[in-house]
């Protein structure tokens, strides 16, 4: 499940998940590692974001973010489905306990059955955890991408926000906003578009600084 060039791949079918869970062979062969495919073990988030920001406008980034959120919910639903499909194993253990209470004479036999059910449950839990581990990793990757897209959206809107503060004479708010954004600007400085945004922000801050100096000069002559 990955997003590329503003379009999402079709949601993974449930049969594919079950094949992985039961260890059945996949219908497709292993492909060469692709650093831009989040489903691939060689996925490189920096290369992916650099390509995404380079090719997509802000609206495209927001659209991709919405798609990622939807896919995260879909994976969460698939994980719950796997748990529900194995719920009968837990019910079996409960039935065994009730039988033990109703027939003390067969306690030894029931204990053996309980032990078998507990062992079966342990094996099923181990299989479920193994099947869900890739999904947990993928959800974490999607959450990271979601946070990064939100950060990028904030950076893209930063020049307009600073201009609004400047036009409304809220210079202190503009300075505080710019200072809080410095870490993000430094973090994404390898992206050409971010460098241009940083230049715009510096230009606005220079105007604010000049206005502040002029204001102090006027007060000194008063």
Secondary structure as UniProt FT lines:
FT   STRAND          3..4
FT   TURN            5..6
FT   STRAND          7..8
FT   HELIX           14..22
FT   TURN            35..36
FT   TURN            38..39
FT   TURN            41..42
FT   HELIX           45..55
FT   HELIX           58..85
FT   HELIX           87..102
FT   HELIX           104..106
FT   HELIX           107..167
FT   TURN            168..169
FT   HELIX           171..187
FT   TURN            188..190
FT   HELIX           192..221
//
